[in-house]
Each structure stands twice: as C-alpha cells, then as structure tokens.
Amino acid sequence: MSEAVGVAILTPMPLEFGAVHAHLRDSRRIRHSAGTAGEVGTVPGVPWPVAVILTGEGNADAGALAERVAAWLEPRILLVVGVAGALKEDVELGDVVVATWVYGYHSGKEDSTGSHARPRAWRSHHGLLQAAGLLAAIDHGWAKSLDRQPSVHLKPIAAGDVVLSSLTSPVRQRLADHYNDVVAIEMESAGVMAAAYLRDRMPVLTVRGISDHADRRKHLSDRAGRQPVAAANAAAFAMAVLRELPASFPEGPDARGGREEADEPGPGWRTLGEPLPAVWPGDLGVPRPRRVATVELCLVPVVPGPPLEMRRLAALPAELVALGRAANLFAPPEEVSETVAGRAAVAATAQAGFAVTRRDERCGWQPLPRDSLGSVLDEADLTSRLAALLTVLSTVGVPPPRQVAAAVRVTSSVMLAEGRVHDMPRTATRGRTSLVTPEVPAAEALPWEQLAAGPADVAAELAARLLSAFRTHQKR
C-alpha cells in the first residue's frame, strides 16, 4: 500500500536520520510490509509530506532501499542527506556540498598495464540544482539556526564502497587522476542514482555536510563531534531547498530528466541525454543458450505508458508464438514454451524467443550462424535477423509508445568472428575474431511510426552499429 509522500529523504546513519527528523512536525511511523520503516511528517514551508528512511551504509543497500521507497512511497523527489569527507583543501569542516554530478568511481578495468577507470556518472536534477544554487548565492537565512554560516559548494561527489582515511592510498590517487573535479567522497549516492534512473529518472539531489578531510585524522574529527554538526548543516540546507520549490514541482520537460517527447517528434534518430536501461532475456529469467552466440534486441519506450493489464499480458505468449511461427523464427516441430511472470510475457524455444513486459519493453533474440570454429557476424545476415525480430515486436497487439530507443547486443560463450555465412563451414577463421561481445546501448530514439514502417532500414542501421562496436573491441 502506497503512502504517496511528496519527498523521501534517504539517510545512511542514525545520526543523519536524527538530523533530518528534527525538522519534521507531527511525524508518525510508517512501515513497509517487508519491514522497512521510517517516519513521515510535515516540514514548515514545504507543500508535501516528507518521509525519512534509514538506508544503512554503502551503495548496494542504499540503491536497494531507494528502489523500494520509490515503489512504496511514490515520492516526487528523492534526497540523499548526510555527511561526507572533503577531498579539497578549500572545503572546510561543516561546509555543505551539493552534488552536481555523482561519480560511481569503482567501475574500471584491471590488466597487466594497470588500472583503467570506466566511470559511471549521474547528473543531478536541473530544477533541484537551480534551487540549491540560488540559495547558496543569495539566501543565507536558511542557516540562522546553525552555529555558523557554512559555505555551500555545488560540485561533483564521488560515491564508492570504501571509507577513505588516507592521503596516499591507491583510492585517493585514483580519484586525483581520474576524478579531479570531485570535492567530496561518500558511499551511497551512486546506488540511489542508479535506482532513480530505473524509475523514469526520478528527480534526485545529494546534500552532504563535511565532517572530515578523508585523511588519517578522520577519527579525530569523528571523536570531536564533527559528524553531528555536518549532518545538521546538510539537513538544514536540504529543508531550505524543499521550501524553494513550487507546489507543482516537478513540471515541464525536465520533470523526467529530459525524457519528455516533443508534441510532434520528427523522423530520424534522436540522441537521448543518457542511455535507457534495456531489458534482456536474462533479466526475465530466460536461460542463455550454451555454445552458441545469440543476437538480442530490446525496444525501450522513451516515455512508458500505463502498465498493461494482467489479463492482456496473459494472452500475449500465444500471440508471440503465432507471430514467431509466421516469421519462421519458431520452426515446427520445435517446442515453444509460453510463460507469464509478474513482469513479462515470454514465448521461447531453447535458442530463440520474444518477450513483452508490463511497461511495454519488448525484446527478441535468436542464434547467429555457427560452425565448429564458432559463430559468424555477417552484416547482411545480421540485418535480416534483426529485421525479423523488429517485424514481430512491432506487430504485437499492444498500444505502442510514441518514441522508442533500441538496444542490441551479442551474447556468446564461443569465438565470434566477422565473416560471410556462405563461406561456412570454415576450416580457418580470417579477419576479426573475439571472445568480447559487442553491445549498442539504447542511447538514441526514433518515432515508432518510422520503426513500424521500415523495420528493414532500422535493422540495417542497428547491424552497422553492432559491427562497429565489435570492430572497436579489436583495437583495445
């Protein structure tokens, strides 16, 4: 059952929870059926109920709780409020840092040449940043209840999974080398940002008070009581940001973080602000075929419509089977399983299949040609296979989205080579071969009408992009 609050504030530690809770009036306990608990109340000057939840420390726990809170409380806004360690000398104890970007800095690659950063980054919500920026620039009344007027820094924050208390550690050096604009470090915001992204990019803002300098003196700062002061400063500024927002927030094109569509979307591909999360067969519990490379396609609505009714979802597997047989993707006498989980309808053989989720994400997959030396990426063959998948997915009897982003990838446990199908079976591989599988994310969208009218053209473009990604891997 949803409590339907306006704001959910996530706090990692009890002292941070207490700092935020001190601003609530008429608060009451709320409890999820799975045990997650919090407090909800009102904040003077804020037009919506405000809930405070204790997440615990770490990106994994914070991200999991953020997803649960978003589904349970359906907030307009998510805030992460707590303490952090400063990484810059000009950021003093007690200062407030508002994250313009959140870097998940632990993503990377380790090889014989060393460590290579592959950062994950999330931009904070524009409207929330604007409110925070105006407060920092011209309104100092928010700090009247504090011991001193803290400085406010709108800068990037790094969120990892270690407590940093050294000026010379490898983590510190990695941050200096690859994330030089970061001014503070903490452990939860990357998980929350990732979870919010899955909720139609729910508006998120991280507000942190500086309790130490992430060096060997951290324990002395903690012992001196710097954490409660930093938490109180962050909570006070977070409340001021909420008071700055209109009752209609979020509104306009930015309400979904840039995913709103134009009234009349034009033809052609349109680059999105960030790739949309694709739903692959493995995400739906479909086992991956062994000893074969499979091409997988996922269509993601840019703006999802209402969820499909369960009775409509229950009828889809039989429809998918009929469409798959008509396209010769399910060849008799091959057995086709028909299943409906809570999230999706699936029709699949041992190697090929289709799925449609309640949120109208559509995916299809089928094996690539193979011989004893592995599987082959042939542009003409790949285009044909993708066109068949697109044709089926675009003719399912479900109301289509106005715009859709397409992701495509190859999954493989065998050697993958670029070649021609009519040269098979081969006695030797030539050209590019790899065990690395290529992927094209759902980073560009096109009108549904364009896809439905020309699946072959869309397939040719996706095949070219997938081959380009495969060739890029060969240069690494």
N, C-alpha and C positions, 0 to 999 in steps of 0.2 A: 504494500500500500504506500503511495507516494505522499510525502508531507508537503511537496510543492513549495519550497522556500525560494526566496529570491537570490540569496547568496550563500554559498557554502565555503567556509574557511577551513583549510586543512593545516593542522599544526603538528609537527613531528614529536615534540616532547611535552610532558605535562606542564612545565613552567611556561612554555609558549601558549599552550591551551589556556592556562590561567590568565595570561596577559590579555588575550583576546576576550575571554569570558568576562573579564572585569568591565567590559564596555556594554554587555548585554543587560537589558531590562526585562523583567517578567519572564525569565528563562524557565524552560522546562526540559525534562529529559525525553529524548526520543531514542528508539531502539529498532534496529533492523531485525527481521526475522532470523537472520544468521548470526546475530549477536552484536554487530557493530552499533555502538552507542555514541551519542553526542548531546549537545544542548542547543536549543533553538530559542530565540527571543527577539526583541526589537532593539534597535540602536537609534538614539535620538537623531533626527535629521535624515535617516535612511528609510526610503519608502517601502522596503520589503522585509519580510522576516529573514533573520540571519542565523545560520547554523554553524556550529563549531564542532569539528571532528578531530580526534586524536589519531594520527596515522601510524605512529612509530617511525623509527629512523630508517633511511635507505630508500632508493628509487623504486625497488621492486614492491615493497609494502605500500609506499605512497601511491604508486601507479595503480595497484590493485584496488586500494580503498577509493581512489579518485573515480575509477570506473563504477564501483558500486554506489558511491554517493551520487554520481551523476544520474544513474538509473533510478535510484531510490528517492532522492530529494528534488530532482529535476530543476536545479538552480539555473538562473540566468547567467551567473558569474561564478567562477572558481577563483579563490585566492589561496596562495601559499604564504603563510606568515610565520616567521621565526627568526632564528639567529644564524649568523654566518661568520666565516673567517675572512679577514681582509687580505688581499694579495698586493695591494698598492700602498705605498707609504703615505700618500695624501688622503687615504680613507682612514679616519680615526675611530677609536673605540666609541661606541654609542651612535655613530652615524647610521643613516638608513640608506640601503641600496635597493633600488627598484630595477628589476631585470628587464632590459630592453630585448636581450636575447638570452636564451638558456642553452648552454652547450652540454651535451652528453659526451664528456671528453674521454670516456673509457673505450669507445669504439676505435678499432685500429687493426693493424696487421703487423705481425712479428715474423721476420725472416732472418736469414743469415746476415743481411746488411744492417739490421737494427729494427727500430720501432718506427712505424709509419702511421700517422694519425688519419683516421677516417671519421671525422666528427659528425655527430648528429646535432642539429640545431633547430630551435623553435623560436619564432618571433612572438613577442608578447602582443596582446591585442591593442590595436591602434587607439581605440577610444579610451581604454583604461590608461595607456601611456600618456595620452594627452591630458587627462585629468590629473595624473600624478605630476606631469611636467609643470602645469600651471600652478599647482600647489607649491611645488618646490621653488618656483620662480618668484611668486608674488604674495603668497598667503602663508604667513608664519603663525597664524592664530591656532593652528592645529596642535602646536607644541606647548600651549600655555599651561597644561597640567604636568609637564615634564620638568626635571631639574635644570636642564639647559636646552637650548635650541640646537638640535642636531643638524648637521649638513645632510642634504639628500642628493644622492648620486644616481642618475639614470644611466646605467652601464650594463654590459653583459655579465652574467653569472655562470660559473661552471658547476655542474652537478654530477658528482661521481659516487663512488661507493667506498671511499676511504676517509678517515678522519686525518686531515693533514696537520702536522705539527712540526714541520722541519723546513728550513730554508734551502736545504741541499739535497733533498730526496729526489729520486727519478720522477715522481709525480710533479713535484714543483718545477723541475726542469722541463718536463713535457708541456706544462701549462705556459711557461715562459716562451718556449719555442714555437708552439702551435696556436696558442690562445692568448696572445699578448694583450688583447683589449679587455680581458676579464679582470674585474676588480674584487671579486669575492668568490668564495667556494663553499658549497653546501652539498647535501646528499639526497634531496627529494624532488626537486623541481623537474628534472628530466623525465622521471616516471609520471608525474602529474601531466606534463605537457603531452607526452605520448598518449596517455589515456584520453585527454581532452580532444586530441586530434581525431580520435575514433568517434567522438560524439559531435560530429559536424563542426569541429573546431570551436568548441565552446570557449567563450572569452576567458582567458586566464591571465593572472598577474601574480608575480612573486615579489614580496616585500620582506626584506631581511634587515635586522639590526646587527651591527658589527660588535661581536663580543670578544674577539681576539684577532691576532695577526697570523694565524695558521703557522706559528713557529714554535720553537722549543719552550717559549714562555706561555703557551696556551693554558697549561694547568694553573699557572699563577693568576692569569686573568679570570679563569673559572672560579678559583678559590677566593678572589677578591670581589666576587658578586657581579661580574660584568654581564653574565648571561641574562639575569632578570631585567637589568637596565636596558640591554639591547632588545629583548623581547617586548618590553613595554613601549619603547620608541617605535618599533616596527608596527605594533598593534595600533598605536595612536595614529600613525600615518595611514595605515590601511583603512581605518574608520573614516579619516578625512577624505580619502579617495572615494569611498562609497557615498559620502554626503555630496560630493561634487557631481555625481551622475544624475541625469534626469530620470524621472519615473518610468519613461518609455524605453530606457536602455535595456538591451542593445537594439538599435534600429538601423535601417538603411542597408546599403550594400555591404558594410563592414560587419553586420551582425553575425555572419557566418564566416568571418575571417577571409572574405574575398571570394567565397564560392557562390554568391548570388549570380544569377544569369541576367543578361540583358533581356529586355522585353522581346526583342526580335533578334535572336542570335543569328549571325550571318554564317555563310558557308565557310568551310575550311577549318583547319586545326587551330585551337586557341590554347596558348600556354597558361597553365594554372600556377598559382603562387607557390604551391607545394604539391608533390605527388599525392594522389589519393590512395588510401590503403586498399590493396587488392584482396579479394577472397579467392584462395586457391583450393584445389581439391583436397589437399592435405589438411587445410583449415576446417574442412567439413567432415573429416574422418575417413576420407576415401584413401585406401592404401595405394602406395606408389607401385607401379609395375616393376618387376625385377628384370635386370639385364636388358633394359630397353630404354631408349631416350623418348621422352614424351613432350610434345608441344602443348602448352597450356595457355589459354586465353581467358581474360577476365574483363568484363564490361562493368564499370562503376558509375552509377548516376552522380552527376555533379551536385545536384540538389535532390536528395531522395524524396519520393512522395510518401503518402500514408502507407504503413505496413500492409502487406497482403493479408487478407482474411485467411484463417487456418483452413477453412473448407475449400478455398481456391487453391491453396498450397497443396492440399491433399490430392487434388485432381491433376496436378502438374506432372508427376512422374510418368503416368500413362501417355500424356501428351508429348512429353520429351522422347519417349520411346518411339512413338509413331513418327515424329519429325526426324529422329535419328535414322530410322529404317528407311524413310523416304529419301534421305540424303546418302544412303548406302554406308553410313557410319556404324550402324548396327546390322551386320550381315547375318542372316539366318544360316545355320541353326544356333548361332551364338546366343548364350543365355544373357539376358539383361535384367539386372536387379532394379527394383523400384522401391525407394525408401523415402520417408519423410521424417526428418528430425525436427526438433522445435524451431530450428532456424532456417532449414532449406529443404527443397525437394530435389532428389537426385535420381537419375537414371544412368546406370553404368554397367559396362562389361568389365572383364578383367583388365582391359587396357584403355578403353575409351569411355567417354561419358559426358553428361551435361548436368548442370545444377542451377537452380534459381533460388535465391534467398528471399526472406520476407521483405527485405529492404530493396529488392529488385537488383541486387548484384547478380550477374549472370556469368557463368564460366563453362567452358567446354575444353575437352582435351582428347588427344588421340596420339598413337605412337608414330614416330618417324620411321622411314625405311631403314632396314638394318641388314647386315650380313655378318659373317664370322669375325670381321675386323671392327665392328661397332656400328654406329648409326651415322646417317648422312644428312647434312643440311644442304638441300638443293633449292635454290630460290624459287624456281618455277613450281616444284612440288610443294614447298612450304606455303607459297601463295595459295595454291589450290586447297590445301588442308585448312588454312585459316579462313578462306572464303566459305568453305563448307560449314565450319563452326559458326561463323558470323551469320550465315543464312539461317541456320537453325535458331540461334539465340535471338535474332531479330524478328522471327515469326512466331515466337511463343505468344500465346494469347493472354498477355499481361499488359496493362497500360504502360507504355514506355516513358522514360524520362525525356525531358526536352533536350538535354545535352548529356553526353556520356564520355567518360575517359576510358581508354583501352590500355590494358597491360598485357604483355605477352612474355613468356619465358620458355626455356627448355630445361627439363629436369632429366638427369642422366646418371647412371652408375656405370656407363661404358664409355669407351673412347668416342668422341664426337668429331666428325671431320666435315669440312666443306667440300662438296663434290657434286656429281650428277647421278641421278638414280639409274639412268640407262647404262652406266658403267659398272653396275653391280651385277653379280658378286665380284668383289675385288680380291686380287692376290697381294696387293700392297696399297697402302694409303699414300696419297700425294697431297701437297698443299698444306693447308692449315689443319692441325688436329689439336684437341684439347680435352682435358677432363674438367675444365672450368665451364660452367653452364651460363649462357648469356641470358640477360633479362632486360626488358624495356618497361620502366615503371609507368603508372597511369598519371603522367605529368602533363598531358595535353588532351584537350577535349574537342569534340566536334558535334554538330547537331545530329540528333537521332535520325531525322529525315534523310540526311546525307548518308549515314551508315546503311539505313534500310534500302535506299535507292541504289546504292553502289557498293555492295559488300566486297566485290572483287577488287575495286580500287582501294578500299580501306585495307584489305588483306595484303595487297601488293606493297603498300606503304609500311605496314607493320612487319612484313617479311624483310623489307630492306633495312628497317631499323634493327631488327633482331640480328641480322647478319653483320651489320655494322658493329653492334655490341660484341658479337663473337670475335670479329677481327680485332677489335680493340684489345681484347684479352690476350691475344697472341703477342702484343707488343710489350706486355708487362714482364 
